[in-house]
Amino acid sequence: MTTPLLHLDGISKSFGKVTVARNLSLSVRPGEALGIVGPNGAGKSSLFAMVSGDLRPDGGSVWLDGREVTDARPYARTRAGIGRTYQVPRPFEHLTVFENVLVCAHQGAGLKGRQAWTQAMDVLERTGLAGLANTPAGRLTLLQRKRLEVARAVGTGPRLLLLDEVAGGLTEPEVLELVSVVRQLHAEGLSVVWIEHVVHALVRTVSRMICLAGGDVVADGAPRQVLADPKVRELYLGSGPETELTDAADAADAADKAGGPGDTEATGEERA
C-alpha cells in the first residue's frame, strides 16, 4: 500500500465549547487533488493550521510521508514539504513580486544564491507572474495578489500545497485564470488540498472532495457525489430541491466539455 503523503490520525481541537476537529482522520495520497467545502466555522482553516504547524491539536497526530510531524515547528514542516496560502494575502508590500518569492525560496526551501534566484524565476513563470517580477507587491490587483500568494507557497518547494480560499473575492474570469494555474501546478506533480467556497473552482480542479461540519467529515468522495449528498446540501446551503452546489458542478462540466477559458494555461502579463 502506498504511504499517504499526508495523514491525520484522530486529531481533535476545541476552543472552549466550540469543536473544530473531533477525532478526525484523513489521508491524502501523493499526487492527489482534494477539495474541502463546509459552512463558515466548520474548522476548515483550523485544519490547515494543524497541518502546517500554526496550531497544535489537542489530541491525535499529524504525519507527512510516513513521518510524524505533530511536534514539528512550522518552519520544519515547510522544509519537509508543506506549503500553504492564507485567506488574506499579506505579501511584503515594499518588496517586488520577484523578491517576495525569492524570500520564500531562501527561507522556506533553504536555497542559496543562484539556486534561490532560479527557483523564484521558475515559480513566477509557472504562476503567470513573470511579467510583474519587478513590480512592488503593494501595487498589485487582487487577482495578482492571489497569484502571488500561491507563488510564495510554491516558492518554498512543497510536495503538498494547501490553498485556503484563494478564489474568494475574484470575478468569474479571474477565478478561471486561477483555476488554470492550480490545475497546471497539480499536473506538474504537486499534491493539492484546496479549501474553497467557490465550488465550481473545486469541481474543475479536484478528483476528490470532503465536507467538514462541526469538527467531523460528513461526506467524502467524488465532487458530484459529495455535492449531491443531502447532508451536505442542508449543512452547506440549506435544504431544497435545487441548490447552487449541483448547479456549479453542472456549469463546470459544461465549460470543460466546451473547452472554456479555464482549460487554457494562464500565461504572462496579459493575464496578470
Backbone hydrogen bonds, N-H to C=O, Kabsch-Sander energy under -0.5 kcal/mol:
donor,donor_aa,acceptor,acceptor_aa,energy
5,L,28,V,-1.8
6,L,28,V,-1.8
7,H,63,W,-2.4
8,L,26,L,-3.5
9,D,7,H,-0.6
9,D,61,S,-2.8
10,G,8,L,-0.8
11,I,24,L,-2.5
12,S,59,G,-2.0
13,K,21,A,-2.6
15,F,18,V,-3.2
16,G,14,S,-0.5
18,V,15,F,-2.1
19,T,17,K,-0.6
20,V,13,K,-2.5
20,V,18,V,-0.5
21,A,13,K,-1.7
22,R,215,G,-2.9
23,N,21,A,-0.6
24,L,11,I,-3.0
26,L,8,L,-1.9
28,V,6,L,-2.7
32,E,29,R,-2.0
34,L,32,E,-0.5
34,L,192,V,-3.1
35,G,208,R,-2.6
36,I,194,W,-2.8
37,V,210,I,-2.5
42,A,39,P,-1.6
47,L,43,G,-1.9
48,F,44,K,-1.7
49,A,45,S,-2.2
50,M,46,S,-1.8
51,V,47,L,-1.6
52,S,48,F,-2.9
53,G,49,A,-1.2
54,D,49,A,-1.2
55,L,49,A,-2.0
58,D,12,S,-2.6
59,G,12,S,-1.3
61,S,9,D,-1.6
63,W,7,H,-2.6
64,L,67,R,-3.1
65,D,5,L,-2.6
67,R,64,L,-1.6
69,V,62,V,-3.0
70,T,62,V,-0.7
72,A,69,V,-1.4
77,R,73,R,-1.9
78,T,74,P,-2.2
79,R,75,Y,-2.3
80,A,76,A,-1.5
81,G,77,R,-0.8
81,G,78,T,-1.2
82,I,77,R,-2.0
83,G,81,G,-0.6
83,G,160,L,-2.8
85,T,162,L,-2.2
93,E,91,P,-1.3
95,L,92,F,-1.6
97,V,132,L,-0.6
97,V,135,T,-1.8
98,F,133,A,-2.7
100,N,96,T,-2.3
101,V,97,V,-1.8
102,L,98,F,-2.6
103,V,99,E,-2.3
104,C,100,N,-1.2
105,A,101,V,-2.3
106,H,102,L,-2.4
107,Q,103,V,-3.3
108,G,103,V,-0.5
108,G,104,C,-1.6
109,A,104,C,-1.5
111,L,105,A,-2.2
115,Q,112,K,-1.3
116,A,112,K,-1.1
117,W,113,G,-2.1
118,T,114,R,-2.8
119,Q,115,Q,-2.4
120,A,116,A,-2.4
121,M,117,W,-2.2
122,D,118,T,-2.4
123,V,119,Q,-2.5
124,L,120,A,-2.0
125,E,121,M,-2.0
126,R,122,D,-2.2
127,T,123,V,-1.7
128,G,125,E,-1.1
129,L,124,L,-2.8
130,A,124,L,-1.0
132,L,129,L,-2.0
133,A,130,A,-1.5
135,T,132,L,-2.1
137,A,95,L,-2.9
138,G,93,E,-1.9
139,R,136,P,-2.0
140,L,137,A,-1.5
145,R,141,T,-2.5
146,K,142,L,-2.5
147,R,143,L,-2.5
148,L,144,Q,-2.4
149,E,145,R,-2.2
150,V,146,K,-2.0
151,A,147,R,-2.9
152,R,148,L,-2.9
153,A,149,E,-1.6
154,V,150,V,-2.6
155,G,151,A,-2.3
156,T,152,R,-0.5
156,T,153,A,-1.0
157,G,154,V,-2.0
159,R,81,G,-2.4
160,L,81,G,-2.6
161,L,191,S,-3.2
162,L,83,G,-3.2
162,L,160,L,-0.6
163,L,161,L,-0.6
163,L,193,V,-2.8
164,D,162,L,-0.5
165,E,163,L,-0.8
165,E,195,I,-2.8
168,G,165,E,-1.0
170,L,167,A,-1.7
175,V,171,T,-2.6
176,L,172,E,-2.0
177,E,173,P,-1.7
178,L,174,E,-2.3
179,V,175,V,-2.8
180,S,176,L,-2.0
181,V,177,E,-1.7
182,V,178,L,-2.4
183,R,179,V,-2.9
184,Q,180,S,-1.9
185,L,181,V,-2.2
186,H,182,V,-2.4
187,A,183,R,-2.3
188,E,184,Q,-1.4
189,G,186,H,-1.8
190,L,185,L,-1.7
191,S,159,R,-2.2
192,V,32,E,-2.4
193,V,161,L,-2.6
194,W,34,L,-2.9
195,I,163,L,-3.0
195,I,193,V,-0.5
196,E,36,I,-1.9
199,V,197,H,-1.7
201,A,198,V,-1.2
202,L,198,V,-1.0
203,V,199,V,-2.3
204,R,200,H,-1.7
205,T,202,L,-1.7
206,V,202,L,-3.1
207,S,33,A,-1.8
208,R,33,A,-1.4
209,M,221,G,-3.2
210,I,35,G,-2.4
211,C,219,A,-2.1
212,L,37,V,-2.5
213,A,216,D,-2.2
215,G,42,A,-0.9
216,D,213,A,-1.8
218,V,211,C,-2.6
218,V,216,D,-0.7
219,A,211,C,-0.9
221,G,209,M,-2.4
226,V,222,A,-2.5
227,L,223,P,-2.8
228,A,224,R,-1.4
229,D,225,Q,-0.5
229,D,226,V,-1.1
233,R,229,D,-2.4
234,E,230,P,-2.1
235,L,231,K,-2.5
236,Y,232,V,-2.9
237,L,233,R,-1.4
238,G,233,R,-1.1
247,D,243,T,-1.6
248,A,244,E,-2.1
249,A,245,L,-1.7
250,D,246,T,-2.5
251,A,247,D,-2.6
252,A,248,A,-2.4
253,D,249,A,-2.3
254,A,250,D,-2.5
255,A,251,A,-2.4
256,D,252,A,-2.2
257,K,253,D,-2.3
258,A,254,A,-1.8
259,G,256,D,-1.0
260,G,255,A,-2.8
263,D,260,G,-2.1
264,T,261,P,-1.2
271,R,267,T,-0.8
271,R,268,G,-1.1
272,A,268,G,-0.8
